[in-house]
Amino acid sequence: MQRSLIIVTLLLFGALSAIAVWQHGYLGIFASGFTNTASMQVFADLVIALGLATIWMWRDARANGRAIWPWMALTLVAGSFGPLGYLLTKRSVTLKK
């Protein structure tokens, strides 16, 4: 069930991201994060959340003997696709309640 939830999330988020890039361009997505203080707050929140996810991935990868660099690079250039891809490729995906 968890793996299918990650796949559905990736597909829906991927579709939304593709539309956003098509309409605004890759750099346009970032530019809109600086149009006003409300947008800057959301952008800062995203950076903090992805930073925390990257720390978790780093520790989890080290504990499980996985390569982390591809997922960190993907997180830097594509945001949440990095952690979602990391979760999708884990041997045992478990989400605690």
Protein Blocks (a to p, Z undefined) as FASTA:
>chain_A
ZZmmmmmmmmmmmmmmmmmmmmnojmlmmmmmmmbmklmmmmmmmmmmmmmmmmmmmmmm
mmnopafklmmmmmmmnojmmmmmmmmmpmbacddZZ
